[in-house]
């Protein structure tokens, strides 16, 4: 995909996520010099204050962190109570995501298992 995008030369900045070792190989092969590299260092500090893993999984689907834990918890509770369908909850949860990377289908799949 990176080769395809480079060949098309759209003039756009592209963010690629993956293992640095693999991306280095691809970049060298294609003659690409990245202007920046970000590393995920995991979770540190008072991790006991983080939401549970089901909520955290949804919160981290937005690249800008715009989907808040309280909204996720509310939607999960509404689905469990039968007041909201997983599809409605997925639509509601996707609204705050300004980058558009939020995976609504994946959230709907996860919420469907809450019933």
C-alpha positions, 0 to 999 in steps of 0.5 A, a space after each residue: 500500500 505504501 508503494 502504491 501511495 508513493 507511486 500515485 504521488 498525491 502530495 498528502 502526508 501519510 501516517 503509517 502504524 506498525 512495527 518499526 523494524 518492518 516499517 524501516 525495511 519498507 522505507 529503505 526499499 522505497 527510498 522514504 525518509 520519515 519526518 517523524 516517528 512516534 513510539 507507544 510506551 504503554 501505560 504508566 502511573 496510576 493505572 488503577 484509575 483507568 477505565 476497565 479494558 472494555 471501555 479503554 478499548 473503545 476510548 482508544 479507537 479515536 486517534 485524538 482521544 475524543 471519545 470519552 470513557 463516561 460516554 462509552 460507559 453510558 452507551 454500554 449501560 444503555 445497550 445492556 438495559 435494552 434502551 439502545 441498540 448496539 448500532 445506535 450506540 456505535 453511531 453515538 460513540 462515533 460522533 465525537 471522533 474528529 479524525 474519522 478513524 473510529 471503527 464503528 463496526 468493531 464497536 457494534 460487534 463488541 456491544 452486541 456481545 453485551 446483551 
